Amino acid sequence: MPLLSATGLTVHYPGVTALDGVDLDVRAGEVHVLVGENGAGKSTLVRCLAGIDRPGAGTMLLDGAPYAPAGPAEALRAGIQVVHQELSMLPHLSVAENLFLQRLPRRFGLVDRTSLERRSRELLDRVGLDISPRVRVGRLGIAQMQLVEIARSLSADCRLLVMDEPTATLTPREVSRLFDILRQLTAQGVAVVYISHHLEEIFDIGDRVTVLRNGRHVATQELAGLTPADLVRLMVGRDLAHEYPPVLPRNVGEELLRVDELRVTPTAPAISLSVRAGEVVGVAGLVGSGRTEAMRAIFGADRPAAGRITMRGVPVRPGSPGSAIRRGISFLTEDRKSQGLVLDLPIAANVSLASIGKVSRAGLLRRSAEAASASDLSRRLRVKATGVRQHPRALSGGNQQKVVLGRWLAADSDLLIVDEPTRGIDVGARYEIHQLLLDLAAAGKGLLVVSSDLPELLGICDRLLVFSRGRIAGEVARADFDAERVLNLAYSAYRKETNVDGDSR
């Protein structure tokens, strides 16, 4: 008998059927992979399991007994823990407080800070995250937040652990550690529902797979009997011959961006780099290596402590996103939900935010022009939505990412910085976005692509800048691309701080 089974689950949102009679059964001690394109219904199914959404039809059983949680708290009491794709921590509280929220250890009626920090440190060590339990979550990068979210799910006993894109921003080392944890949990009889768009992960960690397409159940099979091509065919309903589009020869033109001796903090290493027209420059490195901090400083989202940034030889004012945009620099942030989107504005308004002058006349917004521009970009990016007046809050994570990308395409900047451009995006849409990035380069745009997915960088970039502990540890040309070489550079600064016995110096 399965630990959890769902039969005929149906969920309707305004104008769309998110789930249409979906079945699922999960056995104790297995990793059950859930896959499908963006908008296939995966996250909606997770929300039903977690008690966030209540299906309009269908039933669920947990250990053979009816299971219909009235809310997330009831699901937690039933032993169901969920790591959502969109992180749900409180940014103004510390890491420790987020890890044990609503379960803070107490002594004499007061929070036992000593116990809280000790237990937090144990969880952080378990996921390999070297940060202070006292640091505010709002100061962390998205990858560090992801690891804290995973650690929180391990802080209480659970019978079913649901993980929605847990490795989207993690490097191979963190992924390997997470998989070790999952194998320990399944050996103890815990069931895991695992959602990922990374095919190599699916076959590495999964036992069985359920495929959804357009809100419907397509298949449930043993992974041992499938190939990656079989799985893609089930997901998208067609063959996808190659994972990445071909990188064709391009004319690399004049220098667009130059960064000289940039320091994100007064004590940080100095960073210098450049990007030319028609060039795709990848930015690799481990979680916490300083990749995102450097990109935010270049764009002006954070004010650097020192350094000079020029675009076509013209200075960009430090700490001013407006100056960067006017000079032709765009930035697709890694955290689409809290930093990339205005969730309570419609898609059309989100798309036009960085190019409002193009859809205005005499200082007045032309809503018809705004809608036409957003509709064109939505078709180009294949955004699954009821229309451009829909709010992005109701979209899947992958479609939210497409809306943010559409904003910067509308701005038509000369240089595009993209941080984790395909996080949470399905295999078919990933190919389309990669092709779009290469098309932009072919049109003479310059691109800086930050990704924790090393195969993605190797697949589409002309050269790589490898960050390690806040500095650029090395540069690798496409002709010399080698995953082991890149990882050695990424770990280089960390090795220098450790002696042969493994003790930190």
C-alpha positions, -999 to +999 in steps of 0.1 A: +000+000+000+014+034-009+022+059+019+003+086+000-021+083-029-041+108-048-069+100-072-086+123-097-074+156-082-089+186-100-080+222-093-096+252-112-082+288-111-099+317-128-097+310-165-076+279-162-077+242-151-044+236-132-051+200-125-075+178-145-081+144-128-045+138-117-034+105-100-003+100-078+009+073-055+041+075-034+057+046-016+076+048+017+113+048+012+113+059-025+122+090-043+093+097-066+102+122-093+075+146-106+082+162-140+065+182-166+068+215-185+061+248-168+024+251-162+019+213-163+005+214-127+034+202-106+034+231-081-004+230-079-002+193-070+024+202-043+002+229-029-026+203-026-003+179-007+008+208+016-027+219+024-023+253+007-049+245-021-079+223-017-089+203-048-124+208-062-126+171-070-106+140-061-094+123-030-062+117-011-052+090+013-023+090+038-015+055+051-049+044+038-068+070+058-085+100+042-062+130+039-077+165+033-056+190+052-074+222+060-041+242+059-003+239+060-002+234+097-024+203+095-002+189+067+029+195+089+012+177+118+006+148+095+043+146+088+044+162+053+073+187+049+076+208+017+105+228+003+088+251-022+103+264-054+096+300-042+113+303-008+091+312+021+114+325+049+111+357+068+140+380+057+141+401+089+146+371+112+179+353+117+187+320+101+182+302+134+148+318+140+137+308+105+149+272+110+129+267+142+100+292+136+070+282+158+092+255+175+118+278+192+135+259+221+126+275+255+140+276+290+122+292+319+096+305+294+122+324+274+139+314+241+169+293+248+194+310+225+223+287+233+202+256+223+188+274+193+222+283+179+236+248+186+208+230+169+209+255+140+246+249+136+240+212+134+214+216+106+236+240+087+265+216+089+243+189+076+236+208+044+272+221+042+263+258+047+291+278+064+272+308+078+264+322+112+230+311+126+227+347+138+228+364+103+196+378+090+181+357+061+176+389+041+214+393+038+218+358+021+220+350-016+193+329-032+214+298-032+222+302+005+185+307+012+177+275-007+201+256+016+185+271+047+151+261+034+163+225+029+179+226+064+145+237+078+128+208+063+152+185+081+146+201+115+114+181+122+105+144+117+086+138+085+070+109+067+068+126+033+093+152+021+083+172-010+111+191-027+102+215-056+134+224-076+157+222-046+189+223-066+181+251-090+208+273-076+231+247-061+266+237-074+276+200-078+291+198-044+259+210-027+237+187-049+259+157-040+255+165-003+217+169-007+215+135-024+234+118+004+208+133+028+179+121+007+194+085+005+197+085+043+161+096+047+147+070+023+167+043+040+148+053+071+115+048+053+108+085+045+091+090+011+104+118-011+086+136-039+112+153-060+106+179-087+134+189-110+141+200-146+176+186-145+175+152-163+208+140-149+196+145-113+164+127-120+181+095-131+207+098-103+183+101-074+149+089-086+132+055-083+099+062-101+086+091-121+052+106-127+048+129-158+023+157-160+014+176-192-011+205-194-025+196-159-031+159-168-014+127-157+006+112-187+025+083-171+040+068-140+069+044-146+101+030-131+130+053-141+152+022-147+133+015-178+135+050-194+161+070-212+164+108-210+150+110-245+120+089-234+114+112-205+116+144-226+092+129-251+067+122-224+071+157-209+068+178-241+050+155-265+078+157-291+114+147-296+141+172-285+173+162-304+198+183-285+198+197-250+215+230-261+213+249-294+244+250-315+268+278-308+275+292-343+304+314-352+297+351-345+314+384-351+327+397-318+327+435-320+337+465-299+341+464-261+308+472-244+314+468-207+346+474-188+349+469-150+382+480-134+392+472-098+356+468-086+353+460-049+318+451-036+330+458+000+361+477+013+378+444+021+367+424-009+391+414-037+392+437-067+374+424-098+382+435-134+364+421-165+351+431-199+323+420-223+323+427-261+294+430-285+283+396-297+299+378-268+283+354-242+305+355-211+296+329-184+301+335-147+308+303-127+316+296-091+303+280-059+275+292-037+288+322-019+317+328-043+306+364-049+292+360-084+258+376-077+273+403-055+296+414-084+267+415-109+245+435-086+273+460-081+279+463-119+242+470-124+240+494-094+216+474-073+243+476-046+268+504-043+304+492-047+331+503-023+355+511-051+361+507-088+351+520-122+324+508-146+321+521-181+297+512-209+311+520-244+337+541-226+311+562-208+311+560-170+282+543-152+273+560-120+280+536-091+250+524-071+225+537-097+204+511-116+188+541-135+222+551-148+230+515-158+197+512-177+203+545-194+238+533-205+222+502-220+227+476-191+199+453-181+198+428-151+177+397-148+179+390-111+182+355-096+153+361-072+123+367-096+097+367-068+110+394-044+134+413-067+123+408-103+085+411-103+058+434-090+033+405-083+003+428-078+007+445-112-004+427-145+020+411-169+018+440-192+029+465-166+057+442-154+070+440-190+070+477-196+086+488-163+121+493-178+109+507-211+079+529-201+090+556-226+084+533-255+047+529-246+040+565-236+032+597-254+036+632-240+042+616-206+010+595-207+010+557-207-007+542-238-022+510-224-030+497-259+007+500-268+018+484-235-006+455-240+005+450-276+042+449-266+036+425-238+015+403-260+042+401-286+068+392-261+045+367-243+040+349-277+077+350-284+086+335-250+056+312-249+043+325-216+014+303-204-011+329-191-048+338-196-036+372-210-013+401-204-038+415-178-032+385-156-010+391-125+023+371-125+014+359-089-008+333-105+018+320-129+041+291-125+077+299-115+090+293-150+065+315-166+072+342-140+109+340-151+098+345-187+079+377-178+111+391-162+131+382-193+104+398-214+109+431-195+146+433-205+139+422-240+115+451-243+142+475-230+165+464-259+197+470-239+231+465-254+243+444-224+222+419-206+232+404-172+212+373-165+215+356-131+202+320-132+182+325-164+167+291-165+161+284-128+129+264-125+123+262-162+115+230-180+137+213-206+118+225-236+116+261-225+153+260-214+162+252-250+141+282-262+157+306-237+192+294-246+184+300-283+170+334-275+202+343-256+224+331-285+202+351-309+207+382-289+245+377-291+242+371-328+224+405-330+254+422-314+243+422-278+267+414-250+257+389-223+270+381-188+254+348-178+256+336-141+245+300-135+250+273-109+243+248-137+278+242-151+266+222-182+244+252-191+275+275-191+296+251-210+267+247-235+261+283-245+290+305-235+321+318-254+343+320-223+339+316-186+350+337-156+353+315-126+347+331-092+362+318-059+358+336-026+350+369-042+377+370-068+380+359-104+402+328-100+406+323-137+392+326-172+385+297-196+381+300-234+355+279-251+382+259-269+395+249-234+362+241-218+365+213-193+342+208-163+370+195-141+392+225-149+364+249-140+356+232-107+393+232-098+393+270-103+361+274-083+376+255-054+410+271-056+407+298-030+390+274-006+419+249-009+445+277+000+427+282+033+429+245+043+460+225+052+467+189+043+449+177+075+418+196+065+421+222+093+413+258+084+442+282+087 
